[in-house]
Structure formats: C-alpha cells, structure tokens
C-alpha cells in the first residue's frame, strides 16, 4: 500500500522542523515534547516544559530592592522629573573588567576578553540628600554563547554620593554551557564610586545571583573593577620626583612637542602608546625573578608591553593616566582583557626640557580569586617614554622607553631596569624626524660597482617615490628552508617613505654627492619567517621549526634599471631571547631587481637574494636566500582604477549576458507556452533574489577594493560614476526580466490541469532544498564558531570584531554558493514530477551556467598567474590559498555537472539520472497501482 502524498509532505515538514530546532540549539525541552513516543516520556517532557515556564515566570517577577539593598543605600523617591545619563565620576557609558561568573561567564581571566560595559539611561535626584535613582544595564561580552546574545542585565535603584555605594537589582538573559536560555535575577553592588577619583581610586564590586545554588538560573558571584572616566584629579606633583628621572637625561636628541599645539598632545601620545617589545638584561635568562615587578607569566618572560588610557587626557597640562600591561602575545582585541596581577597603573606628564613622558607607576594589591579587596598602592615604579629624533640602521624604533623601580636590590619587589621599543616606525604627523645614513663605505664597496650606469633603453621601472617599492616576498634556501616575508621602505632619498608622515628635509650625504642623481638613498625594514622541515611522512613534511628574521638595511635604488642593493643588520637570537644587549650581524647583502614595466600591464615581478658576506667558516654565515615576489602595482591610483575597471567589467558582462539569456528564455516560452508550468518556481525565486540583493544593498558593496575612491573618481572625470550608472541599469533590467519570467511561470502553473501533481513536486523540491540549505547554513555556522574557540582565536590573533566580520563573509560566500547551484531545484522538480518537458532552453541553462562560472574562472586565472599559486607550499597561508583554488575548481565542475544533468533529463526524462535498479522498482510500483 502506497503512502499518500499528503502524509509524505507532513513527514518531510517534521524533518525540516527538527532540523531548525537543532539549528537554534536553544529549545531542547520543546524538541523533546515534539518527539516523545511513550506516556512516561510525555510526562518527563511535560515536567521539562513546566520548568521552562517557571524560569520565564521567575524572570518576569519584580525583584524587591529592600530585600537586598536597603542596608547599602536606603530607598528614596525622586523629587524632580529632570534626569541625566551621568552621575558621580561615571559617564553615561563606562567599561570595567570581571572575574568569576561560572555558569554563565567564562570564570577565568583569558586573553580574549573579560570586559563588560555599564550604561546608564536614567539618573535623577531623590528627596534624600546625596542619593540618586539610577536605571541602567550591564553587558558581559564573553558569555558561553555570545553568538545569539551576550549576558545582558537591566538594573535599577540607588547611589549615594556620600558613602560611594551603588546598589541595583534586576533581571537579564544569557545562555548556559549547555545552550539553554536563562533569565537570571541579580543584585549589583559597587563601592568607592564618588564624585571624583585619583590614582588610588579603584571602584570594586560584585554581581550576585538571587537564585538558589541548585537553580537553573544560578551563577557564581562575579567580581568587578572599574576606572571612572570623569572628574579625575591628577595626584602626583612631578616637581617632587624630578630627581628620580634625572638618570634618563642621556643627551640623546628626542622629538619635541613644545612647539606643537597643545590640542595635539593627547592624540600624538595615544597614537603611539600602544604596543612595545620588551628587552631584558641577560641576567633574566637565568630565571631570576628580579626582571619583573611580579612573577613570570606561566614561567616565561612576557614579550610585550601595552598601554591604554583610562581617563580623559589633559591637553593643557599634558598629563595622562594609563594602564600598563605585560603580555606574551602581541594581539589586543576589540574588547581587551585585564589581569591585575600583570598590570600596572600610572600617571604620566610630559617634560618639555627633556622631551620625554615620565610616568609614576603603582601596583594593584590584595588580588586574589575575588577582587573585592583590591586596591592601588606601592607607587615605587617609574617609566620613561620618548620619540627618538634620528632613525638609523641600528635604531628604527619610532618610540622607546624604560621601566625601573626606586627600590634597592635588597628590598622586596625590586626588579632590574627593562627597555621597551615600538615594533616599527608608525609616526604620524611628527615634524623633525630624520633618518641618518651611516653605512656609506659598505654600500660603496658592495653596491655601487654592481650598478649599471647605462640605462636600459625602452624600459621603465617604478619611480623611487611611488608606493611600488613596498612588496611581499617568498624565500627559499638550499637547506630546504622556505618562508615568506615583506620589505617595507623606511626612507627614500630625502623623505620618510610612510605616506602619512610629514615630508622632512634630510641633510645631503656623501653618497648623494658621489653618485648620479638617478640613484637614490633607501632604507628598508625586511621581515622574514623561515620554516625548516623536521619530520616527513611519505615524503610530505608535517612538522616545521619556525624562525623569524628581522633585517634593517640601507643602500641605493636605481630607478632606471630597477636594481635595489643594500647592506643590512639582523638581530641574533630567538624570540625567547629578548635581551637588551643581543648581538647584531651586520654582514648581510640584499639585492633585488624589479622587472620592467610593460604597456597595459598592472606591474611586474621582483626577484632577488639575501646573503651573508661572511666567510664559510664563520658561525654566523647563513645560506643564500632566494627571493621571489608577486606582482607589484604601477602605483596606488592606477592600481585602484585598474581594479575597479575589472570589477565593473565583470559585473557589467555578467548582467548583460544574464539579460540576453533570460530574454532568450522568455522568447522560448512564448513560442512553447506548454513548458512554463514545468519550470521550477524555487529556481526562479533564487535567481530573482540573487539579482535583487545587490540592488537592495547598493551597488557600492559589489566592489570590495575601492581605496582612495574620491581621489580616483576626481582624476577620472566622473567616468567611474558613469560606469556605475550603466551597470546599475543593466542589473535592474536583468532583475525585471527574471521577475517577468517568474510571473509568467506562476500564472501558467495556476491554470495548468496537472497543477496538483506539480504543486506536490514543487513542495517536495522546496522541502529538500530547505533541508540542504539549512544543513549547509548550520555547517557554516559551526565552522565559524570553531574559529571563535579561544585556542583558535589566539592562534590567529583574531579579535571579536574581526570574527564577526569573518562570519559575515562566510555566510556571504555561502549565499553565492546557493546561487551557483541554481539548477538544483529544477533537477529535483524534474525528478519528483517525472517531467519529460524541455522546460529550459539550452541558451538559458547553459548561458546562465556560463555566467556563474565567470567569477570562478577569473579567480583561477589570477591564481594560476601568481607566484603564490605556484609556490603554495611556502605561501603565507597555504591552506587558505589551496582551499580557495580547490573550491573554485570544485564549483567549476559542479556547475558543468548540473548543466549536463538538465540536458539528460530534458532529452530522456526526470528519472534518467537515477540508478537502473531504482527505476525498475518504481516501474513495478506503478504497474502494481495500475
């Protein structure tokens, strides 16, 4: 006996319903009710459902303020309708840090984030003196399931400016470890929140659950610390501590700020107080604990020092309050982490005489598993910070400083002086910064004699002042080492290379006077990561030793031959040996050659070498490194125009062809109206939505690479805007033609005598398609969530913001994949309806397939013509490059397969692609029912 179609539809609907229940992963109890099979199980499901109802009821009940807060700040009533959003030293939006919260939050301090925000929406005075009524919300970003929602609480009640206490109650929402929705009620208490603050002010508090410890909404107590932004009073008088910084007056020339407008001080300081690399004395290698103001991080010396401002910077006084954090990683996400055991707090002031920032630093004390008793004290640490006015081959850091203690070696808490330097030259708008060339003799001996003084006629190369001299590279050596890196110009001729720097006049050097004008002084920073294979399985290396090589170089560039020759210095030692007096190897020669530019070509390739000039018996001698670089661009503006021209051309070509092929399909159905009901509505809806989305999101989003857009548009006389209008018009035409085809198909389907069987086939198609697409969406989400795991996030140093951007791109790519498979619904409809109609014209399904193949073929072409593609095993991100190319190939053949299936179905029947055994079974079934 055959199953009725309506029953089949219901079963399929239940299957899809179950898929979406698992996709949300939040309605476990409800799913259990739907799929229970016995009376006992139904009873358990009913109890589970009642638990959920009770949870909801508990969250909606009002929390009594007097039961939890009356002893902290007594209740009162407002005496005015006027209100603000700030109170005491709190702005309307404040941030802080937490620890604890097991059950809802990650209870341990982690390097992703342990921050939260406190936002006030309503602050009003009450009849009680000094008491204000507060309404606000708490947001914790690192809940167990931050994808649907972070841990959010709405709170209300009172603050006393005299006692400095705040007490609030309320309810919120979060997700448990198991993914269940929770609606916890809690009480929030803060201490030491007054109308002003200073260096020792540390606002501490707790957030405690009001549920019993065995309740579903219970979470362990959360300890918090906060640093108010408003009404900060600088504490230290630096005139009393001048003698403690006298040792920092080393006579070196530093950049001066006293001639700059005072309004620029804060932006200048905070633009460079970001991340620094620490350099210890060699005694630290023996494991001494006198290298840090605290114990080591997991037994290792931290490599980095970072600063963050925690109050309003004073432009007039040129003073600032900062948090100083020691870290093992160089990454700080959108929501930074805070560990008081490895963080210091300080007040800094700018010394106009020495052109340095001097900082008095304090420690966080009484830090334990709870921060309730934490306070600031022991202000015996000092820090200085300066901007060197002269850069050279041996000093390329744009900012550097020292940290030390005023304690003696016999005192508890003493540590050795430590130096820190910026990880690169990132000066913005600082006049007076110069680069000093110091290696004239070496450059003369090793480079000048190799330069071709005769110009290559008919050839042109990148100019010395363009952006073309910056390039990425791949390297390999005879020792089977492979790697990647970058070469970044530091100075070109008489100006620093960075485009956002002021143009600075450098004094002429002997080199400039000794060589022709076409030869330009250049200075570079070269960074290389080398991988040495150590384990091999079946001839494939599965393990590597990674080594970082940092080289600073200077030399000459010949703009008429494209030759770049430099001498360089590298610091010796691994990343774990970040010592101040690390050895330097300056016996290095770097040679690069730019290929000549050709007409109508975006750029050219770069080849070269990096080698040691030491003798073969020298222990510092290393094997020659061969360098290969991908295409460099003629210049930024031309590159932007080229990229946008190609993007515009691709979009215009695709949509023009789409108009042609849809028009041919409309012409086909006009001559063969009987085939209209056999066209899949699901397929047409997918195609129509796929062409509607770009219009809805605006054509601007179609082009992801639009640097210097305004500049490029200006220099092209509005040509790009005109192209944009043309492309948009063609897109609208393609959308309207598809919409017309959809309307004709739906209308013909509604009048067809066989519409019931077609409706059933379409429903089955929709169910299968929805199941497949939902499964694919869940898989995409799982992959994105896997990237969000702390260990993976740390591995790739991805911030919260970049991860959300990544998941957006993942789903964007998945939507493109759905559009690529536009023929799948038609194939399924042909199968379910056993159609023998030639519903689609060859020009339509083959032509549209060709349109969908275009971007993938273009990507493959670009990859195959790239140096990176031919050397994937040493690429910066080999997995990513391989997956991208493999994905394009897979889609390419997949689209051809779908088109071939449509051809076979329309030539024979909808079941022709099924195995013969299945076709025979169906034939027997039809004979039986007949």
Secondary structure as UniProt FT lines:
FT   HELIX           5..24
FT   HELIX           28..34
FT   HELIX           39..60
FT   HELIX           66..69
FT   TURN            70..72
FT   TURN            88..89
FT   STRAND          93..100
FT   TURN            102..104
FT   STRAND          115..126
FT   TURN            129..130
FT   STRAND          131..140
FT   TURN            144..148
FT   STRAND          151..160
FT   TURN            161..164
FT   STRAND          165..175
FT   TURN            177..178
FT   STRAND          181..182
FT   STRAND          185..191
FT   TURN            199..200
FT   STRAND          203..209
FT   TURN            213..214
FT   TURN            216..217
FT   STRAND          222..226
FT   HELIX           238..240
FT   HELIX           242..248
FT   TURN            258..259
FT   HELIX           262..264
FT   HELIX           265..270
FT   TURN            271..272
FT   STRAND          275..280
FT   HELIX           282..286
FT   TURN            290..291
FT   TURN            298..299
FT   STRAND          304..309
FT   TURN            315..318
FT   STRAND          319..327
FT   HELIX           340..342
FT   STRAND          343..351
FT   TURN            352..355
FT   STRAND          356..365
FT   TURN            372..373
FT   STRAND          375..386
FT   STRAND          390..392
FT   TURN            393..394
FT   STRAND          400..405
FT   TURN            409..410
FT   TURN            412..413
FT   STRAND          418..422
FT   TURN            431..432
FT   STRAND          434..435
FT   HELIX           440..446
FT   HELIX           448..450
FT   TURN            457..458
FT   TURN            464..465
FT   HELIX           467..469
FT   STRAND          471..477
FT   TURN            478..479
FT   STRAND          481..492
FT   TURN            493..494
FT   STRAND          495..496
FT   TURN            499..500
FT   HELIX           510..514
FT   TURN            517..518
FT   STRAND          519..537
FT   TURN            538..539
FT   STRAND          540..558
FT   TURN            559..562
FT   STRAND          563..571
FT   TURN            575..576
FT   TURN            580..581
FT   STRAND          584..594
FT   TURN            599..600
FT   STRAND          603..612
FT   TURN            616..617
FT   TURN            619..620
FT   STRAND          625..633
FT   HELIX           636..671
FT   HELIX           673..678
FT   HELIX           681..697
FT   HELIX           699..702
FT   TURN            707..708
FT   HELIX           709..715
FT   TURN            716..718
FT   HELIX           719..751
FT   TURN            753..754
FT   HELIX           755..788
FT   HELIX           790..795
FT   TURN            796..797
FT   HELIX           800..820
FT   TURN            821..823
FT   HELIX           824..833
FT   HELIX           842..864
FT   HELIX           867..870
FT   HELIX           872..874
FT   TURN            876..877
FT   HELIX           878..907
FT   TURN            910..913
FT   HELIX           916..929
//
